[in-house]
Amino acid sequence: MRVVDLKYLLEQFDDDVEIKAVHQPSWPLVEEIKGVYDPRNSMGSCEDECGHILDVHGEDGCQMCECGFVADPDKEVVLLLVVDGHPYEDSPYGPKQAFDDYIRP
């Protein structure tokens, strides 16, 4: 799903409607959405090479050693919705029907 698809799906709802996630069709679980993970804004490492944080990697590779690691600026970004457990005030189980009747873009 693309950002434009999600925006389209959500525009029919009021801004104050709460959103949660449901996953696992055979035994649905509801999770609270905590945020969005954008890998471009995160510290990472070239663990397979030297283990240094990505911030020390420039266009010419790692500035701390000569491992040769260079971050790929052309790699497609995939955002992740971050969930953090079921809502404690409600059941952790979601409706199986959600997997049949969800709104598609």
C-alpha positions in Angstrom: 0.0 0.0 0.0 1.2 3.5 -0.8 0.8 6.6 1.3 -1.7 8.0 -1.3 -3.8 4.9 -0.9 -3.9 5.1 2.9 -4.8 8.8 2.7 -7.6 8.0 0.3 -9.0 5.3 2.5 -8.9 7.5 5.6 -10.3 10.7 4.1 -13.9 9.5 4.5 -13.6 9.4 8.3 -13.6 12.3 10.8 -10.2 13.4 12.1 -10.9 12.3 15.6 -11.7 8.6 14.8 -9.2 6.3 16.5 -7.2 3.9 14.4 -5.8 0.5 15.5 -4.3 -2.3 13.5 -5.6 -5.9 13.2 -3.4 -8.7 12.0 -3.2 -12.5 11.8 -6.4 -13.6 9.9 -6.6 -17.0 11.5 -6.5 -15.6 15.1 -7.0 -11.8 14.7 -5.2 -9.6 17.2 -5.7 -5.8 17.6 -2.7 -3.6 18.2 -2.4 0.1 19.1 -0.5 2.1 16.4 2.2 4.1 18.1 3.7 5.8 15.0 5.5 5.4 11.7 9.0 4.2 11.2 11.0 6.0 8.4 14.3 4.2 7.9 15.8 7.4 6.4 15.6 9.1 9.8 17.2 6.3 11.8 20.6 5.5 13.0 21.8 2.2 11.6 25.0 0.4 11.2 27.0 -1.4 8.6 27.1 -4.4 10.9 28.1 -6.8 8.2 31.2 -4.8 7.6 32.5 -2.6 10.4 29.6 -1.9 12.9 29.9 1.9 12.8 26.7 4.0 12.8 25.4 5.1 9.4 25.9 8.8 10.3 29.7 8.3 9.8 29.2 7.0 6.3 29.5 9.5 3.5 29.3 9.3 -0.2 32.7 7.7 -0.2 31.9 5.0 2.3 32.6 4.6 6.0 34.6 7.5 7.4 35.8 5.5 10.4 37.5 2.6 8.6 37.9 1.2 5.1 35.0 -1.3 5.0 33.6 0.2 1.8 30.0 0.5 3.1 28.0 3.2 1.3 24.3 3.8 2.0 22.1 3.5 -1.1 20.2 6.8 -1.5 18.2 5.3 -4.5 16.8 2.4 -2.5 13.0 2.5 -2.3 11.8 3.7 1.1 9.3 1.4 2.9 7.5 3.0 5.9 6.4 0.7 8.7 3.4 1.3 11.0 4.7 0.7 14.5 2.4 -1.2 16.8 2.9 -1.7 20.5 0.6 -4.3 22.0 -3.1 -4.6 22.4 -5.2 -2.0 24.1 -5.3 -2.9 27.8 -8.8 -1.6 28.4 -10.2 -3.9 25.6 -9.9 -7.5 24.4 -6.7 -8.2 22.4 -8.8 -10.1 19.9 -10.1 -8.6 16.7 -13.0 -9.6 14.4 -12.3 -12.2 11.8 -14.8 -10.4 9.6 -12.3 -7.6 9.2 -10.3 -9.6 6.8 -13.3 -10.2 4.5 -14.9 -6.8 4.7 -12.0 -4.3 4.7 -12.2 -1.2 2.5 -9.8 -1.5 -0.4 -8.2 1.5 -2.2 
